[in-house]
Amino acid sequence: APKSVLIVEDNLIIAMDAEVIFESLGAEEVVVHSSVEGALDHVERRDEPLSFALLDINLGSETSFPVALRLRQLGVPFAFASGYGEGTRLPDELQDIRILSKPYDKDAIASLFG
């Protein structure tokens, strides 16, 4: 499991569940942000790169795609999460990124690292 994880999620309960799951998988640091601005600020301020990020695609009035593009530039592995299933449209440059369907569980998250 990754050592340091960023969760970008605008639903507090889902974010808390994901945080508990990552910690149970052995993550030492789990940080949650609910906005693109907060997530990008966190990414840029870090001394060490993140090990992994889980990005909710739909953050209300914005999407997490800017965070995804920055993580890709930095070489940080990540996956998307979506409550919209297969109907989710990704930008061309992010077509290869895995999407976890909500609700996800510990097994689904663990499968990202198996």
N, C-alpha and C positions, 0 to 999 in steps of 0.2 A: 504494500500500500504506500501511497505517497507520504512524504514527511510533512510538507506544507501545502495546504489546500486553500484555494479561493472559491467561495460559493457566491454566485451572483444570482439572487432570487428576491423577488419583491413580495412574496407571500411569507410572512413571519413563521407560520407553523411549518411549512415545507422547508424553509431554511433551517429551522431548529432541528427538524428530523434529519436532514442531510448532514448537519454538523455532528449529531450523535452517531450517525452511521459511519462517517469518516473517522471519527475518534475511535469507534469500536473496531475499525479495521487497522488501527495503529497510527493514524496521523497525529503528529505532535503539535501541529499548529493548524487551526481552521479559522479562517476569517470570512465573515459574511458581509456583503454589500448589496444594497437593493437598487443601485443606480449605476449607469455607465460611468458617470463622473467619479463617484466614490471608488468604483472598482479600478478605473484607470489611474486614479491618484494613488491607490494602494500599490498597484503594480509598479509604478514609476518610482515610488519612495523606498522600495525594498532594497536592502543591501544584498540579499541572496535571491536568486530566482525562485519562483514557485515550483513545486513539484507537479502540481496538477490544478486544474480549475474545472468546475461544473457550472455552466452558464444557462440560466433560464433564458429562452429566446425572447419571450414577450415580457417586457418589464413595464407594462401599462402603456405609457405614451412613447416608449422607445424600445429598441431591440438591443440585445447584447452583442450584435455584430461588430461594433467598433472595438469592444474588449477582445473578442475572438481574433480579429485581425492583428491587434497589438501582441497578443499572446503568441500568435503564429510567428510574427517577426522576431520575437524573443526566444522562440524554440520551446515554449512551455506547452506540454500536452494538455488537451482539454476535450470535453464533450459538452454537447448541448442537452438540455432537458426541455420538454415541451408537453403541454397538456393537449395539444392539437394533433398529436399522432402523425400519421403519414402525410397529412395535408400540409405540413410545414415546408415552406419554400426557403431554401438557403441561397445566399449569393453564390455565384459560380465558383469563386475562389475558396469556398467553404463546403463544397459538395461532398468532400470525403470525410467530414467530421461525423462521428456517431451521434445519434439522437436517442436519449433515453426517454421513453414515454412516461408521463406522470399518471398515476402515482408510481414511483419506483421504490424499491426496497433494497435491503442490504445486499442481497444476491445480485441484483441488477448493477449496483455500483461496484461490487467486487468483480463482476465480469469484465469491467473496464481494465482491470489489471491482471487478468488471468492469461 
